[in-house]
Amino acid sequence: MSQSMFMRARRPEQKQQRRAAILAAARELALESGVRNVSLSSVATAVGLAKSNVTRYFGTREEIYLELAAGCWRDWADEVVRRLVAGDDVVDVLAETLAERTLFCDLLGHAATSLEHNVSVPAARDFKRAVLGVVAELGAAVAQARPDLTEGEGFELVAAASGLAGMLYPAANPPPTLLEVYAQNPDLAAACVPFAPTLKRALAALAAGLPTLR
């Protein structure tokens, strides 16, 4: 879409379409090269805009990715609830649905360290409200599926799952330099952990231990 077409957007629905196009471009770029490697310039180029025009819709690159992250949280929650209602095991559901969502895990790893920086107060507020709302919702769903856990403990388990996913994802998906290091030095290869099994083991231990701490 040409820059002039974007500049002519005036009605609310047109502006929303432009925001959606920017989000879609940022999503595709992140899937191709990783969140950390996507610049505001590359997003602007992908949608045929100057950076100054992109910032009419999102103040910064980080705000684009915070909004994408909020959408990923909602998508994750919907799938977790669906599988819990179907009777699947809580730990399996949390770990497997995260393993299926590579972009979400990538975003989780960057949220606190970079994406929550260089954003407006309203953007940060909206993101935190979205995240806490999802974690509370899933905490209640976990408690319903696992009567041995309270809603508060379900909240802790869900929060831990997302936090661990953000930490484990880069370790389980190392860059080419580290892949070469591991290939040449098998004694170091243990640093490249398998994502889903490692996450399942940690969550199983936490779920078993939480009731003992009451």
C-alpha positions, 0 to 999 in steps of 0.5 A: 500500500502506498504512502499516499493511501496511508496519509489519506486515512481519516475515518476511524475504521481507516485508521484501525486498518492502518494500525492492523497493517503495521501490526501484521508487518511487525509480526511477520518481520519478528517471525522471520528474524526475531523481535530483537532484530526488527527496527521501526524503519524495517516495519515502516518499509514493510508497510510503505510508510516513513517512520514519522507516519508509523508513529502517528499510529504507534509512538515507538517500535516498543509500543507496536510489540507491546500491542502484539504481545497483548494479543498473544496473551489473549490468544494463549489464554483462549487456547489454554481454557479450551484445552482445560475444559476438554480435560487436558492436564494443566502442566501439559496444557501450559507448556505445550501451548507456549511451545506452539507459540514461538512469537509469544515466547520471543515477546515474553523474553523481551517484555521486561528487558526492552519492550516496556521501555520507551513507551508511553504511560497509557501504553504501559498501563494498558499492557499491564492490565491486559496481562494481569487480566489474562493471568487472573483468568487463567489462574481461575481456570487452572484452579477449576481444573486442579482442585488441589490448587487455589486460584491464587496458586493457579495465578502463580503457576500461570505467571511462572509458566510465562516467565519461564517461557520467556527465559527458556526460549532463547536458551532453547533456540540459540543463535548460529554462533552458539550452535557452532559452539555447542557442535564443537564443544559437546560439554557445553551443549547442555546449555541448549535446553529442550523447551517443552520438557524443561518447562513441564518439569519446572511447572510440575514441581511448582504445582506439586509444591505450592500446596505445601507452602500454605 
